[in-house]
Amino acid sequence: MGVHTHKVPIHYLHGALHLRANEISSARKVPIQMTSAIEDAIGAEFGPDLPLFITEGRSQLKLNRIRSNSYLSFCYEQLSTSSGGLVVYGHDLSRDFDAHIVEAIKKSKNDNIAVSVFSLLTPAQKMEFKYRIEVQMDGSKKNVVLFESSTHPLASCHA
């Protein structure tokens, strides 16, 4: 029986406000409910812990930081070795800043990849995004489907 039995795992590849670390290799979650305000996550007492959140710029810097933390490294490995299908929601997959994520997706055994397109983009911006994703995934033999971000259940979550 797997760790994620009957649950869909969510991995925070660049960390998140509700994750704290007091050492480079440690991480712990601060309990936050879906109804919690963002101020609850930001205003939580840190103690010796700091938010585990990757803010470095270019992709290689982000990947170096990911590799320096056991939790983030685990998440990256999970993405690289995942199989079945994958949903990418709320992520630009920028060539400059997220090439490491694209490479992990390409390396994965996921045949079907669903990528959200920010619904408030103009039609021209959506076409540009679609073209960029197709170019980045070229040669990967992945079936990439784009969908409107507003159609995903997470789009209806309000603070």
Residue frames as a rotation matrix with the C-alpha (Angstrom) as fourth column:
MET 1
0.585 0.811 0.000 0.00
0.811 -0.585 0.000 0.00
0.000 0.000 -1.000 0.00
GLY 2
-0.186 -0.690 0.700 1.40
0.696 -0.595 -0.402 3.38
0.693 0.413 0.591 -1.03
VAL 3
-0.824 -0.223 -0.520 1.87
0.534 -0.611 -0.585 6.51
-0.187 -0.760 0.623 1.02
HIS 4
-0.831 0.473 -0.292 -0.84
-0.512 -0.856 0.070 8.35
-0.217 0.208 0.954 -0.93
THR 5
-0.833 0.546 0.095 -3.54
0.553 0.809 0.200 5.67
0.032 0.219 -0.975 -0.83
HIS 6
0.067 0.989 0.131 -6.86
0.995 -0.075 0.061 7.18
0.070 0.126 -0.990 -1.98
LYS 7
0.522 0.049 -0.851 -5.39
0.274 -0.955 0.113 10.69
-0.808 -0.292 -0.512 -2.04
VAL 8
0.746 -0.329 0.579 -4.07
0.528 -0.237 -0.815 12.86
0.405 0.914 -0.003 -4.83
PRO 9
0.115 -0.771 -0.627 -0.58
0.896 -0.192 0.401 14.00
-0.429 -0.608 0.668 -3.87
ILE 10
0.925 0.035 0.379 0.19
0.196 -0.897 -0.396 17.69
0.327 0.440 -0.836 -4.19
HIS 11
0.195 -0.939 -0.282 3.88
0.961 0.126 0.247 18.53
-0.197 -0.319 0.927 -4.28
TYR 12
0.957 0.081 -0.279 5.09
0.079 -0.997 -0.021 22.07
-0.279 -0.001 -0.960 -3.75
LEU 13
0.551 -0.771 0.318 8.14
0.808 0.398 -0.435 22.10
0.209 0.497 0.842 -6.03
HIS 14
-0.219 -0.610 0.761 9.06
0.283 -0.787 -0.549 25.67
0.934 0.095 0.345 -5.14
GLY 15
-0.905 -0.063 -0.420 7.89
0.424 -0.072 -0.903 25.45
0.027 -0.995 0.092 -1.54
ALA 16
0.011 0.939 0.344 4.88
0.491 -0.304 0.816 27.26
0.871 0.160 -0.464 -0.16
LEU 17
-0.185 -0.043 0.982 3.94
-0.551 -0.823 -0.140 29.74
0.814 -0.567 0.128 2.55
HIS 18
0.707 0.549 0.446 2.63
-0.670 0.318 0.671 26.97
0.227 -0.773 0.592 4.79
LEU 19
0.714 -0.564 -0.415 5.96
0.525 0.823 -0.214 25.08
0.463 -0.065 0.884 4.74
ARG 20
0.798 -0.486 0.357 8.68
-0.601 -0.686 0.410 25.96
0.046 -0.542 -0.839 7.24
ALA 21
0.611 -0.687 -0.392 12.29
0.489 0.718 -0.496 24.89
0.623 0.111 0.775 7.50
ASN 22
0.932 -0.356 0.070 14.85
-0.278 -0.577 0.768 25.52
-0.232 -0.735 -0.637 10.23
GLU 23
-0.126 -0.960 0.250 17.65
-0.106 0.263 0.959 23.73
-0.986 0.095 -0.135 8.45
ILE 24
-0.461 -0.122 -0.879 18.48
-0.838 -0.265 0.477 23.44
-0.291 0.957 0.019 4.80
SER 25
-0.872 0.038 -0.488 17.31
-0.227 0.852 0.472 19.82
0.434 0.523 -0.734 4.72
SER 26
-0.781 0.603 -0.165 14.28
0.496 0.437 -0.750 19.96
-0.380 -0.667 -0.641 6.99
ALA 27
-0.753 0.630 0.190 10.69
-0.337 -0.617 0.711 20.92
0.566 0.471 0.677 6.33
ARG 28
-0.749 0.631 -0.201 7.39
0.579 0.476 -0.662 20.89
-0.322 -0.613 -0.722 8.20
LYS 29
-0.403 0.713 0.573 3.87
0.478 -0.370 0.797 21.98
0.780 0.595 -0.192 7.39
VAL 30
-0.953 0.303 -0.010 1.99
-0.174 -0.576 -0.799 24.64
-0.248 -0.760 0.602 9.30
PRO 31
-0.524 0.801 0.290 -1.65
0.812 0.573 -0.115 23.53
-0.258 0.175 -0.950 9.47
ILE 32
-0.793 0.352 -0.497 -3.86
-0.421 -0.907 0.028 25.79
-0.441 0.231 0.867 7.39
GLN 33
-0.164 0.828 0.536 -7.45
0.473 0.542 -0.694 25.17
-0.865 0.140 -0.481 6.35
MET 34
-0.463 0.068 0.883 -8.80
0.872 -0.144 0.468 25.94
0.159 0.987 0.007 2.87
THR 35
0.585 0.768 0.260 -10.85
0.678 -0.639 0.363 28.63
0.445 -0.036 -0.895 4.55
SER 36
0.243 -0.576 -0.780 -7.79
0.749 -0.400 0.529 30.24
-0.617 -0.713 0.334 6.19
ALA 37
0.991 0.003 -0.136 -6.78
-0.069 -0.850 -0.522 33.66
-0.117 0.526 -0.842 5.06
ILE 38
0.505 -0.862 0.049 -3.32
0.397 0.182 -0.900 34.14
0.766 0.474 0.434 3.59
GLU 39
0.191 -0.402 0.895 -2.54
-0.683 -0.710 -0.173 36.28
0.705 -0.578 -0.410 6.61
ASP 40
0.861 0.150 0.487 -2.84
-0.471 0.595 0.650 33.12
-0.192 -0.789 0.583 8.74
ALA 41
0.780 -0.617 0.106 0.03
0.612 0.717 -0.333 31.54
0.129 0.325 0.937 6.79
ILE 42
0.158 -0.752 0.640 2.17
0.255 -0.595 -0.762 34.65
0.954 0.283 0.098 6.67
GLY 43
0.198 0.005 0.980 1.46
-0.709 -0.690 0.147 35.68
0.677 -0.724 -0.133 10.24
ALA 44
0.884 0.111 -0.455 2.15
0.162 0.838 0.520 32.27
0.439 -0.534 0.723 11.80
GLU 45
0.699 -0.667 0.259 4.83
-0.581 -0.317 0.750 32.32
-0.418 -0.675 -0.609 14.47
PHE 46
0.595 -0.545 -0.590 8.09
-0.472 0.358 -0.806 31.29
0.650 0.759 -0.044 12.83
GLY 47
0.865 -0.443 0.236 10.26
-0.047 0.398 0.916 30.62
-0.500 -0.804 0.323 15.85
PRO 48
-0.148 -0.988 -0.031 13.53
-0.212 0.001 0.977 29.30
-0.966 0.151 -0.210 14.44
ASP 49
-0.132 0.174 0.976 11.75
0.787 0.617 -0.004 28.30
-0.603 0.767 -0.219 11.22
LEU 50
-0.577 -0.016 -0.817 11.61
-0.417 -0.854 0.311 30.28
-0.702 0.520 0.486 8.00
PRO 51
0.586 0.805 -0.088 9.18
-0.472 0.251 -0.845 29.87
-0.658 0.537 0.527 5.13
LEU 52
-0.414 -0.631 0.656 10.34
0.249 0.615 0.748 27.24
-0.876 0.473 -0.098 2.66
PHE 53
0.738 0.673 -0.034 9.72
0.271 -0.342 -0.900 29.18
-0.617 0.655 -0.435 -0.51
ILE 54
-0.225 -0.839 0.495 11.95
0.849 0.080 0.522 29.33
-0.478 0.538 0.694 -3.61
THR 55
0.747 0.466 -0.474 12.25
0.228 -0.850 -0.475 32.89
-0.624 0.246 -0.741 -4.88
GLU 56
-0.363 -0.927 -0.096 15.49
0.107 -0.144 0.984 32.60
-0.926 0.347 0.151 -6.84
GLY 57
0.048 0.387 -0.921 15.19
-0.740 -0.606 -0.293 33.79
-0.671 0.695 0.257 -10.42
ARG 58
-0.092 -0.144 -0.985 16.49
-0.956 0.290 0.047 31.63
0.279 0.946 -0.164 -13.25
SER 59
0.741 0.528 -0.414 15.73
-0.479 0.849 0.223 27.94
0.470 0.033 0.882 -13.57
GLN 60
0.110 -0.778 -0.618 19.21
0.238 0.625 -0.744 26.69
0.965 -0.065 0.254 -12.66
LEU 61
-0.718 -0.324 0.616 19.23
-0.444 -0.469 -0.764 28.72
0.536 -0.822 0.193 -9.43
LYS 62
0.212 0.886 0.414 15.83
-0.969 0.133 0.210 27.29
0.131 -0.445 0.886 -8.51
LEU 63
0.709 0.029 -0.705 17.01
-0.155 0.981 -0.115 23.75
0.688 0.191 0.700 -9.25
ASN 64
-0.403 -0.907 -0.120 20.13
0.051 0.109 -0.993 24.25
0.914 -0.406 0.003 -7.10
ARG 65
-0.573 0.267 0.775 17.92
-0.792 -0.423 -0.440 25.41
0.210 -0.866 0.454 -4.21
ILE 66
0.573 0.802 -0.168 15.53
-0.759 0.597 0.259 22.48
0.308 -0.021 0.951 -4.72
ARG 67
0.405 -0.493 -0.770 18.43
0.095 0.861 -0.500 20.04
0.909 0.129 0.395 -4.55
SER 68
-0.629 -0.714 0.309 19.63
-0.194 -0.240 -0.951 21.61
0.753 -0.658 0.012 -1.30
ASN 69
-0.402 0.575 0.712 16.44
-0.903 -0.120 -0.413 20.72
-0.152 -0.809 0.568 0.61
SER 70
-0.955 -0.037 0.293 15.31
-0.035 0.999 0.014 17.14
-0.294 0.003 -0.956 1.24
TYR 71
-0.100 0.991 0.084 11.57
0.268 0.108 -0.957 17.94
-0.958 -0.073 -0.276 0.93
LEU 72
0.410 0.248 -0.878 11.92
-0.643 -0.604 -0.471 19.93
-0.647 0.757 -0.088 -2.29
SER 73
-0.592 -0.700 -0.400 14.31
-0.796 0.431 0.424 17.36
-0.125 0.569 -0.813 -3.72
PHE 74
-0.733 0.431 0.526 11.77
0.226 0.884 -0.410 14.62
-0.642 -0.182 -0.745 -2.91
CYS 75
0.300 0.905 -0.303 9.03
-0.012 -0.313 -0.950 16.60
-0.954 0.288 -0.083 -4.68
TYR 76
0.113 -0.342 -0.933 11.20
-0.927 -0.374 0.025 17.10
-0.357 0.862 -0.359 -7.75
GLU 77
-0.890 -0.452 0.057 12.03
-0.419 0.862 0.286 13.38
-0.179 0.231 -0.956 -7.87
GLN 78
-0.363 0.846 0.391 8.34
0.290 0.501 -0.815 12.53
-0.886 -0.182 -0.427 -7.53
LEU 79
0.492 0.506 -0.708 7.56
-0.469 -0.531 -0.706 14.72
-0.734 0.679 -0.024 -10.54
SER 80
-0.219 -0.709 -0.670 10.44
-0.963 0.046 0.267 13.26
-0.159 0.704 -0.692 -12.56
THR 81
-0.978 -0.208 -0.026 9.35
-0.210 0.973 0.095 9.68
0.005 0.098 -0.995 -11.91
SER 82
-0.312 0.936 0.163 5.57
-0.434 0.012 -0.901 10.13
-0.845 -0.351 0.402 -11.85
SER 83
-0.996 0.051 0.068 3.37
0.084 0.519 0.851 8.16
0.009 0.853 -0.521 -14.22
GLY 84
-0.255 0.966 0.049 -0.21
0.850 0.249 -0.464 8.03
-0.460 -0.077 -0.885 -15.44
GLY 85
0.285 0.370 0.884 -1.35
0.717 -0.694 0.059 11.60
0.636 0.617 -0.463 -15.93
LEU 86
-0.542 -0.530 -0.652 -0.39
0.813 -0.529 -0.245 15.02
-0.215 -0.663 0.718 -14.65
VAL 87
0.617 0.678 0.400 -2.26
0.713 -0.697 0.083 18.28
0.335 0.234 -0.913 -14.12
VAL 88
-0.631 -0.757 -0.170 -0.22
0.775 -0.602 -0.193 21.49
0.044 -0.254 0.966 -14.08
TYR 89
0.452 0.873 0.185 -2.32
0.804 -0.488 0.341 24.28
0.387 -0.005 -0.922 -12.61
GLY 90
0.989 0.042 -0.142 -1.38
0.102 -0.891 0.443 27.91
-0.108 -0.453 -0.885 -12.07
HIS 91
0.188 -0.982 0.006 2.10
0.270 0.057 0.961 27.60
-0.944 -0.179 0.276 -13.52
ASP 92
0.604 0.028 -0.797 3.59
-0.587 -0.661 -0.468 29.50
-0.540 0.750 -0.383 -16.46
LEU 93
0.596 -0.496 0.632 6.32
0.540 0.830 0.141 26.93
-0.594 0.257 0.762 -17.28
SER 94
0.859 -0.300 -0.414 8.55
-0.436 -0.853 -0.286 29.78
-0.268 0.426 -0.864 -18.40
ARG 95
0.750 -0.647 -0.135 11.62
0.283 0.500 -0.818 28.87
0.597 0.576 0.558 -20.48
ASP 96
-0.026 -0.835 0.549 13.87
-0.274 -0.522 -0.807 31.09
0.961 -0.172 -0.216 -18.37
PHE 97
-0.310 -0.048 0.949 12.51
-0.911 -0.272 -0.311 30.38
0.273 -0.961 0.041 -14.91
ASP 98
0.295 0.556 0.777 10.93
-0.747 0.641 -0.175 26.91
-0.596 -0.529 0.604 -15.07
ALA 99
0.130 -0.311 -0.942 13.01
-0.854 0.447 -0.266 24.87
0.504 0.839 -0.207 -17.52
HIS 100
-0.860 -0.478 0.181 13.79
-0.495 0.690 -0.528 22.44
0.128 -0.543 -0.830 -14.68
ILE 101
-0.251 0.862 0.441 10.06
-0.445 0.302 -0.843 21.75
-0.859 -0.408 0.308 -14.23
VAL 102
0.547 0.424 -0.722 9.55
-0.823 0.114 -0.557 21.20
-0.154 0.898 0.412 -17.96
GLU 103
-0.302 -0.748 -0.591 12.53
-0.768 0.558 -0.314 18.81
0.565 0.359 -0.743 -18.05
ALA 104
-0.840 0.054 0.540 11.15
-0.392 0.629 -0.671 16.84
-0.376 -0.775 -0.507 -15.09
ILE 105
0.219 0.975 0.032 7.76
-0.566 0.154 -0.810 16.58
-0.795 0.159 0.585 -16.82
LYS 106
0.420 -0.129 -0.898 9.42
-0.871 0.220 -0.439 15.41
0.255 0.967 -0.020 -20.03
LYS 107
-0.651 -0.749 -0.125 11.47
-0.647 0.634 -0.424 12.85
0.396 -0.196 -0.897 -18.08
SER 108
-0.400 0.571 0.717 8.37
-0.665 0.358 -0.655 11.52
-0.631 -0.739 0.236 -16.29
LYS 109
-0.955 0.132 0.266 6.34
0.249 0.845 0.474 8.56
-0.162 0.518 -0.840 -17.47
ASN 110
-0.140 0.935 -0.326 3.18
0.081 -0.318 -0.945 10.66
-0.987 -0.159 -0.032 -17.72
ASP 111
-0.589 -0.001 0.808 1.63
0.786 0.233 0.573 10.20
-0.188 0.973 -0.136 -21.15
ASN 112
0.182 0.767 0.616 -1.11
0.729 -0.525 0.439 12.78
0.660 0.369 -0.654 -20.67
ILE 113
-0.705 -0.441 -0.555 -0.35
0.685 -0.624 -0.375 16.26
-0.181 -0.645 0.742 -19.39
ALA 114
0.394 0.834 0.386 -3.11
0.824 -0.507 0.254 18.80
0.407 0.218 -0.887 -18.74
VAL 115
-0.695 -0.672 -0.256 -1.83
0.718 -0.661 -0.218 22.38
-0.023 -0.335 0.942 -18.43
SER 116
0.355 0.853 -0.383 -4.03
0.816 -0.482 -0.319 25.25
-0.456 -0.199 -0.867 -17.31
VAL 117
-0.508 -0.347 0.788 -4.10
0.685 -0.718 0.126 28.44
0.522 0.604 0.602 -19.31
PHE 118
-0.759 0.209 -0.616 -4.85
0.390 -0.612 -0.688 31.54
-0.521 -0.763 0.383 -17.25
SER 119
-0.059 0.886 0.460 -8.41
0.972 0.156 -0.176 32.39
-0.228 0.437 -0.870 -18.23
LEU 120
0.639 0.358 -0.680 -7.92
0.327 -0.927 -0.182 36.16
-0.696 -0.106 -0.710 -18.11
LEU 121
-0.551 -0.833 -0.050 -5.30
0.230 -0.209 0.951 36.15
-0.802 0.512 0.306 -20.88
THR 122
0.085 0.511 -0.855 -6.28
-0.795 -0.483 -0.368 37.65
-0.601 0.711 0.366 -24.21
PRO 123
0.917 0.275 0.289 -6.84
-0.054 0.803 -0.593 35.20
-0.395 0.528 0.751 -27.09
ALA 124
0.660 -0.737 -0.145 -3.48
-0.348 -0.128 -0.929 36.24
0.666 0.664 -0.341 -28.58
GLN 125
-0.112 -0.702 0.704 -1.70
-0.984 -0.020 -0.177 35.61
0.139 -0.712 -0.688 -25.25
LYS 126
0.424 0.354 0.833 -3.38
-0.512 0.853 -0.101 32.20
-0.747 -0.384 0.543 -24.99
MET 127
0.994 -0.087 -0.069 -2.18
-0.019 0.476 -0.879 31.29
0.110 0.875 0.472 -28.48
GLU 128
0.273 -0.950 0.151 1.34
-0.666 -0.300 -0.683 32.42
0.694 0.086 -0.715 -27.59
PHE 129
-0.044 -0.211 0.977 1.25
-0.929 0.369 0.038 30.32
-0.368 -0.905 -0.212 -24.40
LYS 130
0.777 0.427 0.463 -0.05
-0.235 0.879 -0.416 27.29
-0.584 0.215 0.783 -26.31
TYR 131
0.838 -0.506 -0.205 2.68
-0.172 0.110 -0.979 27.60
0.518 0.855 0.005 -28.93
ARG 132
0.020 -0.875 0.483 5.41
-0.895 -0.231 -0.381 27.98
0.445 -0.425 -0.788 -26.29
ILE 133
0.147 0.101 0.984 4.25
-0.727 0.685 0.038 24.87
-0.670 -0.721 0.175 -24.41
GLU 134
0.964 0.227 0.141 4.08
-0.065 0.712 -0.699 22.87
-0.259 0.664 0.701 -27.66
VAL 135
0.537 -0.837 -0.105 7.65
-0.425 -0.161 -0.891 23.92
0.729 0.523 -0.443 -28.55
GLN 136
-0.123 -0.608 0.784 8.93
-0.989 0.010 -0.148 23.05
0.082 -0.794 -0.603 -25.06
MET 137
0.204 0.298 0.932 7.29
-0.513 0.844 -0.158 19.61
-0.834 -0.446 0.325 -25.13
ASP 138
0.663 0.038 -0.748 8.31
-0.739 0.195 -0.645 18.88
0.122 0.980 0.157 -28.73
GLY 139
-0.130 -0.723 -0.679 9.91
-0.560 0.619 -0.551 15.46
0.818 0.309 -0.485 -29.05
SER 140
-0.677 -0.146 0.721 8.65
-0.732 0.240 -0.638 14.27
-0.079 -0.960 -0.269 -25.68
LYS 141
-0.703 0.493 -0.513 5.80
0.030 0.742 0.670 12.15
0.711 0.455 -0.536 -27.09
LYS 142
-0.811 0.482 -0.330 3.50
0.364 -0.024 -0.931 13.57
-0.457 -0.876 -0.156 -24.40
ASN 143
-0.220 0.834 0.506 -0.14
0.769 -0.171 0.616 14.26
0.600 0.525 -0.603 -25.12
VAL 144
-0.880 -0.146 -0.452 -0.49
0.405 -0.728 -0.553 17.85
-0.248 -0.669 0.700 -23.88
VAL 145
-0.022 0.935 0.354 -3.96
0.824 -0.184 0.536 19.27
0.566 0.303 -0.767 -23.42
LEU 146
-0.961 -0.245 0.131 -4.53
0.147 -0.849 -0.507 22.87
0.235 -0.468 0.852 -22.39
PHE 147
-0.036 0.981 -0.190 -7.60
0.885 0.120 0.451 23.91
0.465 -0.152 -0.872 -20.40
GLU 148
0.077 0.187 0.979 -9.02
-0.109 -0.975 0.195 27.16
0.991 -0.122 -0.055 -19.04
SER 149
-0.846 -0.502 -0.180 -7.85
0.131 0.132 -0.983 27.70
0.517 -0.855 -0.046 -15.46
SER 150
-0.597 0.673 0.437 -11.30
-0.801 -0.534 -0.271 28.97
0.050 -0.512 0.858 -14.44
THR 151
0.297 0.740 -0.604 -12.77
-0.666 0.613 0.424 25.50
0.684 0.276 0.675 -15.14
HIS 152
-0.416 -0.523 -0.744 -10.66
0.194 0.748 -0.634 23.76
0.888 -0.408 -0.210 -12.48
PRO 153
0.513 0.680 -0.524 -12.17
0.634 0.112 0.765 23.25
0.578 -0.725 -0.374 -8.99
LEU 154
-0.226 -0.658 -0.719 -9.29
0.950 -0.312 -0.013 25.21
-0.215 -0.686 0.695 -7.40
ALA 155
-0.740 -0.044 0.671 -10.49
0.374 -0.857 0.356 28.28
0.559 0.514 0.650 -9.30
SER 156
0.220 0.931 0.290 -13.53
0.107 -0.319 0.942 28.47
0.970 -0.176 -0.170 -7.05
CYS 157
0.140 -0.257 -0.956 -11.52
0.976 0.196 0.090 28.57
0.165 -0.946 0.278 -3.78
HIS 158
0.316 0.014 0.949 -11.80
0.069 -0.998 -0.008 31.97
0.946 0.068 -0.316 -2.14
ALA 159
-0.703 -0.598 -0.384 -10.01
0.475 0.007 -0.880 33.29
0.529 -0.801 0.279 0.91
